[in-house]
Amino acid sequence: MTHDNHKNCGCDVTSERVDMARRRLLASAAATGATALAATTAHAATPEGRAAYADPDAPGLPQIDMEIVPGRTALVVTDPQIDFLSEDGVTWGVVGESVTEQGTVDNIERLFAAAKDAGMPVFISPHYYYPHDHKWHFEGTLEKTMHSIGMFDRPDALSLDGFEGSGADWMPQYKKYIEDGETIVCSPHKVYGPAQNDLNLQLRKRGIDKVILAGMSANLCTQAHLYELLELGYEVAVVRDATAGAKVPEGDGYLAAIINFRMVANGVWWTDDAVTRIARGA
């Protein structure tokens, strides 16, 4: 979907501007070697991916962990959407390398399947932008980037016109889990964290105080959700290979996130471990 669907909104985001911004983003990725990869089919984290972000042999910080308690634990997935996780998405040029290294697409699906099999509640915190969001008077660096490339755009808050297959849509393989009538799809977050959506309300209303967190992207929305949920009194374990980050000249977003996950989360798990724990905790 492009801004042609709402060209009269007054936001001055034309299809030409969106295309130009996408080209700049892809060019930036190419400059650091993080070009779009040939295929989106990814499985477990590659040995190279694991080695590049391996935990220290002798940690200097206490090793904390979280226990799954049935009825009190939920899976929360941020932004499981095409614009982040598909080679057709507008960010693939900068996140594709990390997504492929970590096996993020398949690992998120494994978490969905495990949670559904175990009867664990699943919550989605999505990211959508509507025409009025393009009229903000100021933006941060990546807010400006997301707006300029038409990321997560929808023409109207009350309409799904053009949603199917757009960058704002769910990854196709996740739809059977998200659209099963049981998954809680929260209102959209607008910057990175859940302060402006109803995730906290929905979790509390279900009696949830422990969260298994996954989704995109590692050092942005996933990390921001981690911080906000911790401040609200939740225990949070992050699934480290069910997320990924951008690699740009400014740095490796996934590495930045992993460092912070280790420092603040109640657990940092691999998908293999998370799936086993979910099944065991059912």
Summary of the structure (lengths in Angstrom):
residues: 282
radius of gyration: 18.1
end to end distance: 39.7
largest distance: 58.2
contacts: 944
relative contact order: 0.19
helix: 44%
strand: 13%
